[in-house]
């Protein structure tokens, strides 16, 4: 499995400027990842005052990391569209990941990436985006192994699968975080910054079920496809995405890298990961064609 590549997906959460900068500096200097996705994908309001990109890109490139710029998931108004257009205009300098159809249309005919927020569930839709210039496609986390295998058989692009982190489930024009604090979206006071990994949503029975992140709904459990890595590689999928969280992502990336390189066995890798993510729940149900929150195996 040592030919496999690790990537760090775009940061989904609203962290402070300094925290983001320090995070990516540590990734540049210490994390064994090959690709790093950068850009605000959830809420364009968060971009205000965020000026870390030039410094972060320089540091990552000096460390030999390949940069991919990620576009917005949902385009709601002129401000969002301007953000998407600005990102698309950089396609000549960097690979740009489209996460909604407006960006995919702007980038069509150029070399670009397609993110997991654009649904690709069959061979025909995969070919459509590949014919439009997509050379790298990150597949939605809810796809089971049978679908991944079918897509991998016909793919001409590089396919990527998320193997770690809370799974993105939905995006909305409404801000759940603001409503939870009795605030209006336009006067949200950026309360999503209070929850660096998302705000847990419980069922009426008090069981943790989902997590909210501004406009976004995420799974409560953290995807962990450590056990499925050999099978994914046999399918021909060799690009694996780690979604950033407020934990030691350098250590998390090393665990997956060591497992991919065969330096540690599955049991040891999962034990180390569990110790790092103490008290959090893992899941791999989607991969096994079950409810996404299920954990199959140990």
N, C-alpha and C positions, 0 to 999 in steps of 0.2 A: 504493500500500500504506500510505499515511500514516494511515488510519483504524484501523490495527491497534493493539492494546494489548499491552504487555509486562507480565508478572508474574514475581515472584520466588517460586519454590516454597518449601515448608517446608524448613528446615535438617534434613538427614538424619543429620548426624554429631554426635559428642559433643565439642563445643568447650567451653572454659572460659567461665564467666560473663562475665568481662571481655572476652574475645575476641568473644563473641556480641554484647554490648552495643556495642562499638566497630564491629563489622561493620554492624549495623543503623543505627547513627548515620550512618555513611558512605553507606549506601544512601539514607537519608532526605535527606541533604544534597546528594548528587551523582548518584545513579543515576536515569536516565530510565525508571523503571518505574512502571506505573500501579497495580498491585495487589501487595501483599506478604502471603504466607501465613506465619502464625506458629503455633508449637506443636510439642511433641514428638510425633512420629508413630511412632518405631521402638521405643523401650524406656521404659516408665514409670519405671524405676529412675533414669534420667538426670534426671528432674524435680527430685529432691531437691537442695536448695541453689540451684536456678536461680530467681532472683527478678528477672530482667531485664524481664519482659513489660510492667509498667506504664510504666517509663521509655521503653522502645522504642516502645510504642504511641503514647504522647504525642508523641514526636519524629517518628514517621512521619506521624501525622495532621496535625501542624503543617506538614509538608512537602507535604501534599495527597495522600498515598498512601492508597489504600483498603485496609483491613485485612480479611483473611479468616483465621479461626482454624481450624487443621487438627487433626483428631482422630487417634487411634491407628489403626494398620493392623491390629493383631492384639490382641484382648482375651483375656487368659489367666486372669485371676483378679479378685478383688474390687477390688484396687488399680487395675488397668487399667480396670475398669468405672466406678469412681469418677471416674477421669480423664475418661472419655468423657462421663459424666453432667454433670460440672462444665463441660465445654466446651459441651455441648448446651444447658445452662441459660443460656448467654450469647447464644443465637440471636436474642433480641430486640434486642440491642445491636450485634451484629456478624453478618456472614454466616459461618456455620460450615460447614466442609467435612467430610463424612462419608467416612471411609476404610475402614470395615468395616460389616457389616450391622447391628450393634447400634446404631451411631450413626445409620445411615440410618433405622432404625425409630423411634428417639427423635425424629428431626427430621421425620419424615413428617407432612405437613399444614402445615408451616411453610416459609417461604422459606429455602433452604439450597443448598449446593454438594455435588457428588459428586466425589471425588478419583479419581485414576488407579489406585488400588489396588482399586477395586470394578470388576469386569469388566462392560463394556458392549460387546458385540460385534455387536449387531444392532438393528434398528429397534424391535422389540418391547420389549427391555430398556430402551432409551433412553426410550420412551414411559412405561414403568412408573415410572421415576424422575422424569420430568417431571410426570406426573400426581400424584406424591407431593409436589410442591413444589420440585423441584430447578430452579433458574433458571440454574445454572452447572455445567457438567460437564467435567471434565478427563479426556480419553480415555487409555487405556492406551498406552504407547509402542510396543507390538508390533503395533499395527494398521497394515495397509498402506494405501496411498493409495485403493485401491478401496473399502475399508470406511469410511474417513474420508469419502469422497465420498458414499457411500450414506447415512451418518448425517447429514451436513450437509444433505442434501436435505429431510429430514423434521424436523429439529430445531426445537423452539420455544425451547430454552434456548440460552445462550451456550456454544459449544464451545471447548475449549482443548486445545492440543497441546504437549507438551514438545519444545522445539527445541534445547536445550543441556543437557549434563550426563550423568553416568553414569545409566543407566536402571535403575530398580528391577525386579528379576526375581522375587524370592521373599522370603517372610518365614517364620520358623520359631520354634517354642517353645524351641529350643536356641540357645545363644549361641556362635556360631562363634569369636568373638574370644576368649572365655574358654577354650574348648577348645584353641585354638591356643597358648595360654600355659599349658596344663595346669592350668587353674583351673575351678572349678565355677561355674555361672551365678549362684548365690546369693552366692558370694564372688568375684565377677569382678574386684574392685578397679578397676573402670571402665577396663580396659585399652584399650577402644576409643578412648579419648581420645588414645592415642599415634599414631593414624592419622587425621589430620584429613580425608582424602579416601577413607578405606577402606583395607583391607589387601589387597594384590594376591595372588591365588591363581594359581599356575603349574600347567601340565599336567606330566605325568611327563617330557615332553621339554624342560621348562624354558621353555615359552612362556606369557606372561601371558594369562590366560583370563577370570577373574572378579575381583571385589573383594568382600570381606566387610565388613560394618558392623554389629557386634553380632549381632542376630538376623536381619539382612537380607543378601540376596545382590544385588549390583549387577553391571552390565556392567563389564568392564575399560575398554572404549573409551567415549569421550564422544560422545553423540549431537550431531550438528550438522546441522540442517536449513536452513542458510542458503540453499542453492540451491533448496529446495522452498518457500520462503516465497511466491513469486508464485502457485504452483499452489494452495497452501492457501488463500490469500486469494480466489482465483477460486471455490473450493468454497463459500466463505461462512464459513470459519473465520478469525477475526480476533483471537483471543486466544492468545498464545504464552508458554509457561512456560520460564523459565531456572531450572535447579536449582542452588542455591548450592554453591560449592566453595571450597577454600582457595587461591584466586587473586584477582586484582583484578577482582571482580565488577562494580564500577562501570565499569571499562573494557570488560568483556565486554558489559554491557548497552548501553553506548554504541555498540559495533560493530553490534549487532543493530538498535538504534534508527536509526542512520544508514543501515543497509541498507534497513530498512523505509521510511524517508523518502526513499530514492533519492539520498542524499548521496554514497554511495560505491557502486561496482559490486561484483559478486559476487567477482571475483578479488581486488580490493583488500581486501574485508571478510574473506575467508578467509585472506589473507596476514597481516593484522593479528592475527586470532584465533590462527593457527598460531604466530606469534611470541610471543604472550602465553602460550600453552599449550605451550611448547616441549617436545618429546620425548614428548608424549602422542598417543594415537591417536584419530581421529574415526571415526564410523560413521553410516550412514543406511540400512543394509540392510533393516530392518523396513519402512520406508516403501515400498521398492521390491519388497516381497514376497520378500525374500531372507533369508539368515541375518543376524541383527541386527548382528553384528560386521563385516559387509562395508561397504566404502566405495564407493559408486557415483559415478563422476565424480571430479572433483578439487576 
